Amino acid sequence: MDSKEFEKNREAWAKIGIKYYHYFVDLDLGGYPDTPEAPYARKVNGATINLAKREAFIDLDHLKDNKFYNGSFCTLKDGDKLGDFFDRLPYGVINKNITGIGATSLELRADRNSIIVLPIKAIAYNKYKAYTLEKGDGSCMYVGSPIGDIKSDITPKKIEEYLLLENGKPKKFLVVADSLPKVLKAIGEEHYNDYFLMVDEVDSLQSDSTYRPALENVMDYYTKFNQTNRAAVSATLRNFTHPVLLEETVITTAYKNMPKRHITLSHTNNEDMATILTIQAILKKDSNSKILVAYNSLDGMLVCIDLLLKGLGKDFDSSIGILCGEMSKDKAGKYYTHIEEDGTLKEQIVFMTCAYFVGVDINESRHVISVSTFNQPFTLLSVEKMAQIVGRCRPGALSETIIYETKWELPKETDLETYKSKLLKKAEVLSDAIKHFKKTLDEYPELVDASDYMEGIVKYVSFEKIENDYPIPLLRLNKDKEIVPAYFNIDALLERWELYYKLFTSKKQLYARLKKQGHIITEQPIYHEFTEEQKKNLALVKGNKADDVDNQLQEAKQNLLAWNILPFDKQKNDVLDDYIKKSKKRVKRYYEDFKKFCPYYRTEYLADLLLEHATVDERVYKRFINSLVLWTLADTHPFKMLFLGEFKYHSIIGATGRQAGINITAKEKRDKMNKICKSYFVGYPIGEDIAASLLPCMFKNAPTKKCFRIIGLNPLDIEKPVKRISDEIKQQELLDMLILK
C-alpha cells in the first residue's frame, strides 16, 4: 500500500476503523512515514503502540486482502515482549504465536482494573506470587482453591476487602476459571465494564472443557463485557466454533524471524522404552543434564521411573520429580513436586502432566521430551501442545525430542469440515428443540411435567465420540441454567478427529506439519520389544493403583459410618456433598451412589454392598446398579409393572408360590424388553441390546442351553430395602438412576 492509497483511506479509517465482513479493527492512524511504505498506527483495538519500535509495524495489507488474518498482523522486533510494543493488551482474540512473550504481565502492568482468567490454579498462583513480589502486597489477588501459602478458600468477604482496599493501585484479579463467578458476583454486573476481562490460554479451555464443563461458562460471562473490554489469548490458537469468538477481531503477533526449533522426531512402537532410552542417551553425554518429560500418563511415568532407577541406581530416586495436579498427588507419591518460587525445579529429571503443559514459567533451560501415545484419549499431543510444552522453559530448551506412535484409522466422515458441520447442526437442532418446547410450556403449562422428560431425551442423544474415546456431550448448561450447544466440546472433538485421522496416521504427517512451520527436523526412530520387566512393572504400577483405590474406598466406608450418626439432615447432606466434591473417580462414584440409594437401605449394609462392587469390571458394575434400582423400585411402579406383566410373572410364579420357572427364548427376550422400554421410555432411542440387558437385572435366571429361565426376582439377593423407590418417581429420574448408555 503506497502513501497515496493510504491518504485516500486515512480519514475514513480513522473515523470508523476497518471492517471486512464481520471483523472490525479499531485503528487510530497517525499519518504515514517519509518513505512510501505501509502506514503506521498510534493504536490498535484500544492499545497504544510504541512508535519507537521502528522494526515493528502493523500490516494492513493482510486486512485489505482478507486472505490470512481476520484483523491486523503485528510484527514485533525479534526477541521483544508484547509490553515493548503495546501499553496494554488489545481487545479481541490475541493470537500471540510465540510462548512466553508476556501477555499476562502486560495486562497486570496496564493502568486499568483487570480480571485475568487462567485454566488452572498452579498458573494463577505462580503469576500472583511473581507480581506480588514485584509490586508489593495488595497489587493483585489470587482467587481459587487453596494452594501454596493460601490455606483456605477465598471467601466473598476477602474479595470485598480487596475491592475496598485504597492503595492507589488498579485492581488485578488472577482467577481460576471455575472461580470467576465468585469474583463477578462480588463486583456486580453493573460494574463489569470497570474491568478488562482477559481469558488466557483459551485453547486449554477448549480442550479441557470435556471433563471440566464449567470452563465454557467463562464465555457466558465474557459476552457480558463490552467488546472493547475483553480479550481471549493464546500462543497456539485453534479454530473456534463459538459464534461470539468468531465475531472478534484477531490481533496476530509474530517476529520477523520466527524462532526455529531443532526437533528430534522419534517414531516408536514402545513409548516407555523410547522415553527411557532417550533420557539415558542425554545423561550419557552429560550426567548432570536437567530433563523435563511431558507425558500425560501417571502409569507411564511410574513405569519409566522404576525402570530408570534400575539403571541409574536407587540413590537417584530423590533426583526425580512429578509435576501434576493435586488430584493426582497421592498417586505420584514421594515424587510429587512443585515449581519453586524463583521458577526453577529442584529435581534433575521432572515428569509433568497436562496440568503444566501451558501457562507456567520454568526459569531454566532443560532437555525437553514430549511423549504422544494412543494409550488414552488425553495422551495424544497436538502440534500446538508440543509448542506449548517446549515453551515452558523460558530461557529456551537445551534440546527437544518428540516421541510418538502412529495408528492408521479410517474416519467415519470424509473430511474435517463435513464432521464439523454435522456436529454443529446436531448441537443446534437439539438445543433449539428444548428451547422451542419450553416456549410451548408458556401456552400449555399442563405440560410442565414433560419438560424434564423432553430435556432428558435430547441430552441422551447428544453425545459424540472419536473411536473408543470417552463420549463428549454436544450440549451444556450455561450460567443461566439453559441448555445450549457446547462449542468448546465441539472444538475438542474436532481436534481429536484431526489427531486420530490425520496427524498420527503415518510418520510423514507429523514430520510434514512441523517442517511446514519452518522447524529443523531430525528423524531418529526407536523401536523396542516390550520386555518382561516392563510388563511386570506396568502390572505392579496398576496393582499399586488398585491398592490405593482400595485403601481410599475403605476410608470412604468409615467416613459413611461416621456420617450416619450426625444429628441433622442438612448437616449430613452438606458433609456428603463435601465428600463427593473432594473425591475422584471411583471413590467419588462410591459416594455418589451411596447418596442415591441411602434413603432406601441401612447405611452399613449399603456401604458394604457398594464397596463390594466398587472395583469390578464396568459391565458388571452396570448390571449391579441396574439390579439394585429394579429391586428397590416399588412393585406398583409403572415400569416394574410392565416388566412383571409382559413376562406374566405373578400369574405363573407369584400365584403358585413355587419357583417352577418361565422359559424365555433369546428372541422373546429381545422383543419383549424392546417393547417394555419403548412403552415406558417414550422417545428415548434405547438400543435393543441395552433393553435386553435389563432382563437379568430384574429376574433370577436358572441357566439353560436354549433359553433364559426366570425363577424369581432379585438376581443379586440384595436385602429388602427399608423403603421402596416411590411409584411416583418420574421417567427422567428413573433414567438418571439406571445406566442405559
N, C-alpha and C positions, 0 to 999 in steps of 0.2 A: 504494500500500500504506500503510494508516494504522498508528498505533502499536499498536493492539490486535491487528491481524493479525500485526504483527512480533513482539509479545510472545508470542503463541501459538506461533510457529515458531522463536523465537530459540534455545531450548535445543537443539532437535533439529539445527538448522543448525550451531550452534557445535560440536556433537559430531561430526557426520558430513559436514558440508559440504552442498552442494545438488547433487542428481543428477536430471537429466532424461534419459531414455533412457540412452545410454551416456556422457553427458557429466557431468563431476564438477568442481564449483568448490569449491575449498578456502578457506573463509572463516573468519576469526577476527573475530566480531562484537563491537562494543563498546557495545552499548546503542543507544538512539535519542535523537535530539536533543529539545530542549524543544518544538519545533513538530511537529505530526503529519505530518512529511514522511517521505521514504524513509529507512531506517536507514543508518548508516554502518558500515564495517568497518575493523578495525585492519590486517588482512592479506588479501591475495588471492593464492592459489597461491604461498605462501611469501614474497611481497614485502610488506614493511611500508609502510603508506600514510602520507603526511604529512597529518595531520588539520588542520593549519593552513591547508591549501588549501580554504577553505570553499566556493569556487566550484566545486570539483571534487567529484565523487561517483561512486559505483558504483551503476548502475541494476540493481536486482534484478527489476524488472517484466518486462524482456525475457527474463530467465531463467525467471521464473514462467510466462509465457505461451508460452515456447519458440517465438516467432514469427520472430525476427530473428537472434539470435546464440546459438551453442552454447557459452555461457559467460556472462561478465559484460561489461558495457559501461561503460567508464570515461571520463567526460567530464573532460578536463583544462582548466585555466584557459587561455584563449586566449593563445597565444604561449609557453606553458611547454614545457620539455623533459620527457621521461619521468623524468629524475632529480629533477625538482621534485616529483613525485608518489610515486614508488617509491624504496625504498632499494636495490633490486636488481631484476633482471629477473624477472618471474613465470615460472613454468614453464608449459609448454603451447605452443600456437600463439599468437603475438602478432601481431595484425592492427593495425599502427601507424596506418594510414590517412593518415599525414602523413609526408612525407620530411623527413629532417634533424632529427628530434626526439631523437636521441642514444641509441638503443638500445645500440649498441656501447660508447659512452662510459659508459653506466650500468653495464654489466656489467664493464667494465675497472676501474671505481672500487669495485665491490662487494667487500666483505670476505670473499672466498672464492676458491679456485682456479678458474680458468676456462679452457676451450678454446673459442675463438671461430673458427668455420669461415666463410671468405669465398670467394666464387666465383672470384676471380682475384687474382693476386699484386700487381697495382698497388694494389688496395684494401687488401689485408693489409699491404703495406709502408707505405703512407701512414698507416694507423692506428697501426702500430708506431712510426714516426718521431715522430708527433704525441704519442703517450702517453709515449714515452721522453723527449722534450723537456720534457714537463710534470712527470714523476715521477722522471726520472733513469735512469741505466744500471741494468740488472737488474730494471726494473719490469715488463718483458714480453719475449717472444721471438717473432720472426718465423720461421715455418717454411715455406719454399717454395723455388723455384729462384732463382738469382742475379738481383738487381735493385738498382739504385742503388749504395750503398756496400757491399752484400753481394755479394762477388765469386765465391763458390763455394757449392755445395750445402750445406745444413745437414745435418751428419752426425749419426748416433745418439750419437756421443761428445759433440758440442756440446749436444745435448738433455740428456744425462745430467749434464753440468757445470752446466747451468742448474737442473736439478732438485735438485742438491746445494748450490746457492748458498744460503747462510743470510744473508739481509739483512733479515729481519723483514717482507718483503712477500709477499703471496699470489702464487702462480704464475699468470701470464697468458700463454697461447699464442694468437698470431694466426696461423692456419693456412690455407694454400691447400687447397681441398677435396681435391685429389689427394695432398697430403702428410699427411692426417690419420692414415692407418695407421702412418706412421713415428713420430708423436708417441704414439699409443696403445700401440704396441709398447714404447716406452721407459718409459711409465708402468706398464704391466702391467694386465691385465684386472681383477685383484683390487683395483686402486686406482682404477678408473674413477669410482666414486661419491665419491671425494675431490675430484672436479671437477664443475663445472657445464658442460654442453655446450650452446653456443649456435650454431645454424645460421642465419647471417644471409643475407638476400636469397634466401630459399628458392625464390621464384618464378623466379630466374635459374637455379637448379639444375634446375628443371622444364624450362625452355626449352632450356638448353644441353646437357642430357644426351643429346640426339640425336646430337651429334658429340663429346661427351666422356663415354663410358659410365661412367667411374669416378665421376662425380658422384653417381649414385644409390646407390653403395656407401656414401656418407655415412650414408644412412638405415639400412643394415645395422648400423653402429656406434651410431647414435642409439638403436636398440632395446635395446642392451646397457646403457644407462644407466637408472637408476630413473626413473620418470615424473616425479618431483619434482626431478630433476637434469638436465632438458633442456628446450630451447625452440627452436622454429622461428619465424623472424621475417621479416616483410615489410611494407613500406608499401603495396604493391599486391598484396594477397593474391589468389591464384587458387584455384579449386576443386581439391581433391585427389581422386585415386582410390586413393592409397596407404592401405591399411587401418589402419596404425599412426597416421598423421596424422589420419585420420577419427575415431579414438578420443580424440584430445587435446581438452582444453578450449580454447576460443578466447577469448582476452582481447582485446577490441576497444577501442581508444582513439580519441578524437576531440576536437576543440574544440567548445564550444557554438556558436561561429560559425565554421564551416569556411571557410578561405580560398577565395575565388572567383578563378579565373584569367580574365584577359581574353585571349581567343584569337582570332586571325585565321585562318580556315579558307580555304585556297587550293586549290580543286579544279583539277586541271591535266591536260593531255594530254602534257606535256613537263616532267618533274620537274627536269631540269638547268637549262633556261632559266628555269623558275619560281624556282629557288633563286638563280640569278644576278640576276634582276630584283629579287627581294626584298632581297638584300644591297645592290644598287645603290641601292634606294629608301631603305634605312636610312642609308647613307653620304651620300646627297644631303641628308638632314636634318641630319646631324652627321658630318663626315668623320672624327672621332675615335672614333666608336662602336665598342664592342667587341662582337663577334658570335661566337656558338657555334652550329655547324651539326651536328646529329646526322643522319648519312647513312651507313648501313651498307653502303656500296659504295665501295671504293677507286677503281675505274674511274670511277664517277660523280664522286667528289671531284676526281680529277685532271683530268677534263674541265672541271668547273666552275672550278677554279683557273686552268687555261690560258686559258679564255675571259674570266675576270675580269681577268687580268693584261693582256689585250689592251685592256681599257677603262681599267684603273687605272694601267697602266704597269709596266714591269719593276722599277722601283725599289721597288714594293710587295711584291716577291717575299719579302723577309725578314719581312714582317708577317703571313705566312700559315703556319699550322702544322697538322699532322695528329696527333691522339691515336689511337693504335691499338696492338694487341698487338704483342709483339716479333717474332712470326712474320711480321708484315706490314711490319716496319721497312724492309727493303730496297726494297719496292715504294713505300713513302711517300717514300723517298729523303731529299733535303735538307729536306723539310717535316716529317719525324718530330720530334715534340716530347714534352714531359712536363709534368706539373703541378709547379710549384716547391714547395719545402718549406713555404712560407708559404701554399700553397693557391691561388696565382694562376697565370695563364698569361701568358707574355711576349709572345706574338703577338696582334695585334689581331683577326684572323679565324682561328678554330680550328675545323677539322672534326674530328668524333670518330666512331669506330665503336662497335659494341655493347660492346666491352671496357670502355667508360667510361660506359655508359648507367646503371649502377646503382652505388651504394655510395660513389663517390668524392666528395670535397668540393672544390668550386671556390669559393674565398672571395672572390668578386667578382660584381657584377651584370653581366649581358650580355644582349643581344638573343638569344633562343633560336629557332632554326629547326629543326623536325623534318621529315624527308623520308620518306614512306612510299610504296613503289612495288612493283609486281609483278615487277620485273626478276629477282629471285632469291627463293627461299623465305624467306631471312633478312632481306629488305629491307622486309617489311611490318611495321608497328608496331601493336601493340595499344594501347588507351587506357591500360592500366596502364604500358606502356613510355613512352608520351608523358608521363605524370605523373612517372615516374622521371627522364626526361631533363630536364624543366624544373626538377625538384628538385635538380639538380646544382649550380645556382647558389644557394649557401646564403643569401646576403643577399636573394635574390629576383631574378626576371628583369625586365629593362627592358621587354621585350615578348615575346610568344610567337606564332609563326606555325607552322601545321601545313600542309605541302604534301603533297597526296595525290592518287592516281588511283583510279578505280573500274573494276571489270570484272565484268560480270554473269556468274555461274557457276551452273549448276544442280546442286544437291547430289545425290549418289547415294543418300544416306539422307534420309528426310523431315524429320528434326529431329535436334538435337544429342544428345538423350537416347537416341534409337534407335542412333545411331552409337556413343555411349559404351558402351551395353550390348553391342553387337556386339564392340567391341574388348576389353572386359573378359572376356567369355565366351571369345573366341578365345584370349587370352593364358592364361587359367586352364586351359582344356581342354588346350592344348598343353603347358604346364608340368606339369600332372598326368599327362599321357601319359608323359613322360620319368620322372617320379618313380615311377610305378607299374611302368614297365619295369625300373627299377633295383632295385626290390623283388623283382621276378621273378628277377633275377640271383642273389639270395641263395639261392634254391631251385634254380636251374638255372645254375650257374656256367659250364657249357659254352657258354652264350650270350654270354659276355663279349665276344667279338669283334664281336657285333652291337650292342653298346652305342653305340659311336661312330656306327655307321650309323643307328641309331634317332634319336639326337640330331641328326644331320645332316638327316634327313628333316624333323624338326619345325622346326628352325631355318630350313630352306629355305622353308617356307610361312608363316613368322611375320612377314613384312614387310607394312607398310601404307603408303600414301602418299595425299596430297591432290593431285589433278590431276597436274601434272608436277613436283611437288616430289620431293626425294630420298626413296627408300624408308626407312622407320624401323622397326627391329625391335621387336616386342612382347615379346621375351624378352631376358634379360641373364644374365650370370654374376655371382652375388653374391660377397661377400667369401670365402665358403666354397667357391667354385667350383661352386655348384649353379645349375641353370637355373631362373629364376623369372620371373614377369611383370615387365616394365619399366614400372612405374606412371608414372614421370616422363615416359617417352616417350609413353605414352598421354595424359598431360596435355598434352604438346606437340602431339600430333595433334589433340586437341580444340580447342586454341587456334587452330591453323591452320584447322580446319574453320570456326570462328566468324569468322575473318578473311576467308576466301575466300567463304563462302556467306551471310554476313550483313553484317558491318561495312562491307566495301568493295564492296558490290553496287550502291550508289547513294549520291548525295551526302547524302540525307536521313538515312541511317543513322548516320553519324559525328556529324553535327550533333545529332541527337536524343539520342544517347548522352551527349555532353558537356553538352548543355543539361539533361538529367535530373540530372546531377551538380551542377548549380547554377552552372555557369560562364557567363560573358558572352561570347557568340559574335558575331563579325562575319564575314560571308562576303565573300571577295574573290577570285573565281576568276581564274586566269591561264592563258590558252590561247595557244600559240605554235607555229608550224610548226617542224619540225626544219630548221635551216639547214644549208647545205652545209659551212660552217665547223665547225658542231657535229659533223656526221658525220665530217669529216676528223679532228677532234680525237679522237673516240672511236676511230677506226681507228688513229691514232697511239698512243694510250694502250695499245690492245690489242697493237699492234706492239712497243712498248717492253716490254710484259709478256712477249711471246713471246721477245724478245731476252734478257731477264733469265733466263727459264727455260732458254733455250739455253745461256747462259753457265754457269748453275748445273749443267746436265747435263754440259757439257764438264769442269767442275771435278770432278764426281762420277766421271766416267770416269777422270780422272787419279788420284783417290783409290783407285779399284779397282785400277789398275795398281800403285800403291804397296802396297796391301793384299796383292797377290798374292805379294810377296816376304817377307812376315812369316813368321817361322820356326815358330810354334806354332799348332796348330789352335784352341786355346782363345782365344789372343790374337786370332786372326783373327775368330773368332765374336764376341768382345766388341767389336772395332773396328767390324765390320759392323753389329751391333745399335746401336752408338752413332750411326753414320751415319743409320740408319733413324729413330732417336728424335729426332735434331736436324733432320731434313729435313721438308719439307712437300710435300703434293700430288704433282705429277708426279715430282719428284726422289725423294721418299720411295718412290713406286711403283717407280721405276727401281732403287733399292737393294733393295727387297723382291723384285722379280722376279729380280734378279741372285742374291740369296741362294737363291731357289727352284731356279734352274737351274744354279748354279755347279758342283755336283758332276758335271754331265754334259757341260760344254763347256770349251774353253780360255778362260781369263779374258779375254784381249784380244779374241778373236772375239765372245764373249758380250757384253762391254761395248759393242762397236761395234754388234752386232745390236740390242740393246735401245735404244741411243741412236738408231739409225736410225728406230725405231718409237715413240719416247717421246712425240712431239708430234703423232702422226697422229690423225685422227678416231676417236672411241671405238669405232665399229663396226669400223673397220679394225684397231684395236688388239685388239679382242676376237678377231677372226679370226686375227690374228698369234699371240696367246698360245695359242689352241686348236690352231693348226697346229704350233706348237713342241712342245706337250705330246704330241700324237698322233704326231709324227715321232720324238720322243725315247723314247716308250713302247716297251718290248720287244715284238718280234713275237709272243712267246708269251704276252703278257698277255691274259686272257680278253676284255677289251673290244675290243682290237685284232683278236683272232681272230674275234670276232663280225662286225666290220666286213668283214674280208677274206673270211670265209666267206659272208656274206649276199650279197655282190656277186661271189662266185666269182672273186676277183681272181687267186689263184695258178693256178687251172685254166685261165684264159683268157690272162692276161698273163704270170704268173710262169713257167708251163710252157714257153711258146714262146720267152720271152726277147725277144719283139718287142712294141712298143707299138701293137698293132693297134687297141686301144681297145674299151671296153664302153659301149654307149649306155644311158643311164638316163633314163626319162621323168620328168616332174615328179611324177606320181602314184606311180611306183615309188620315187622319191627320198623322198617324204614317208612312204609306207607302210613302206619298209624301215628308214629311220632311226628312225621311231617304234617299230618292233619291236625294233631293237637297243637303244635307250635303255630301253625298258620291260623288256627281258630282263635287262639288266645292273644298271641303277639301279632296282631293285625298290622301289616305294613312293614314289619321287620324282615329283612332278607336273610333269615336264618337258614343256613345250608342244610341239606338232608343229612349229611354225615354228623353235623353238630346236633341236630334234633335227635337223631338215632342214639347218640352218645348219652342222652339223658335217661334212657330206659334202665340201664344197670345202676343208675344213681337213685332211682326210685324203688326198684324191686330187687329182692334177693333172687339169685339165679342158681339153679342146680344144673351145672354144665352137662350138656349132651352133645353128641356129634352133629346133630342136624338142626337143633333149634335152641332158643333161649327159653328156659323153663322157669316161669315165675312161681316161687314158693312162699313169698311173703314180702313185707315191706322192710325198710331199714337195712340195706345191704351191709353196712359197716357196723351194725349193732351198737349204734350210738345210744346213750341212755335217754330216757324220756325227759324232754325239756320241762323246766319249771313252768313255762307258759309257751304257747304256740305263737308263731308269726300270724298276725291277725288276718282274717279273710277279707278285711277291708284294704289291705295293702294294695297300692296302685301298681299297674303293669310296669311302669318305669322303675319303681322301687324294687320290684322283684327282679327285673333285668339287671339292676345295679348289684344285686346280691349274687346272682348266678354268674358263672363265667361261660359265656357263649361265643367268644371270639376265638 
